Amino acid sequence: MGNLLIHMGEGTVTTLKIFFLTLLFSLPLGLLVAKGRMSRFKPLSAVVNAYIMVMRGTPLILQILFVYFAPYYLFGASYDRFTAVIIAFTVNYAAYFAEIYRGGIQSIPKGQHEATHVLGFTPWQTFTRITMPQVVKRIIPSMGNEVITLVKDTALAQTIGVAELFRVAQNASAREFSTMPIFMAGVFYFIMNMVVSKAFDAWERKLSYYS
């Protein structure tokens, strides 16, 4: 049992790396994608919209395989599996986050933009001081759902052999002819998602002064 917990702890560290690196890269990328999606420059908007449709319309597991194997078949070169997982997760989740951002931004009344223009705010000041604080408050529940989904989706990293938590549990289960490691992995995922849920609840309460 002691060795099993050590191995599952190592798998959990890998899972947490995938989780935090995906958020680190996909959250700002999602905002850029959302701005591109709302651009008045039609070719840019069309390209970004196509990217979002592909990311949301195909399985993440397929995207992981494509990101890892495509460079080898196209250029005869490849890179390490963990990097491929981070790239695939980032481009996938950026598409979902972009649509959440877009919904939040478009929910802000246009009259506020006109008012800030009259008051002499620059577009950047309007976005950072007026629009984004309201958007963040409105998108917290949707963001919370996506981040919880991300915790569970990290198990897909095993598709290309990354030893995250669920793969470690599967290997232990096969080695010991027991389903106990799988159930233990379920407890680990539940605890991680409980922490995420509590964090978003606290964040939402902190911003409740906008209600």
Steps between C-alpha positions, in 0.01 A plus 500: 500500500786736583663459158164538330435831676849622404443415132153657506650808663750525213215458250305772680796738466499440124122553492538830687776612260270437204216682679691814597702531177181465295335779698814715485507492120136452400342777710688791332490323162123462536464875550699568181288245312182667629621838375579343163156337490335840560725684255332712234768378258298219342786275379651496850163434661432216252838334564459522877145370476622201296768429761240507778270268305779247444611506862147463635385263225769233532597287801787624716653152487523531120660844530762361739588226252516751214725744687739222599517300177436761227848665522662158451296413191519851352860597582665180622555654843328473833521626857435368846159370601442740789554803276255357247239458773541860619469634143191290427329591827585869458361540149192296590412683822582841351213445256253427782628787715476733198129433463448558873690830477302600190169434672608706800631792294194515277272499806632845600258773382639708212387813683789454742750521213335818376509647851871422546571653158325820611704497823823479302597139573724331245381161362766325714387686815137416422585134455719457808320731745134473398436195284728227640405535869136447406584220255703312760207507743257375238713218362614347830233221505575401139874516563457283806328231293776502238778487757335203675473329161870571446590314821323189368628541144860480620446123502505516117873575514557127541396464133859568393661341803528786749500347849237715665281387790251282314767316299692427821178365655425287192849353500476422871158346451629271225811409698314416822182357339295744707264787422594675825763731335234620252262589783784671685569707189132598500541630855806703394304659210205572732726676750662711226162599359369580847790742549432658159130535578565659840751740344248617239227533765732718710595706194134552414417613855795740493362669188140499618515876561426540129155336550 
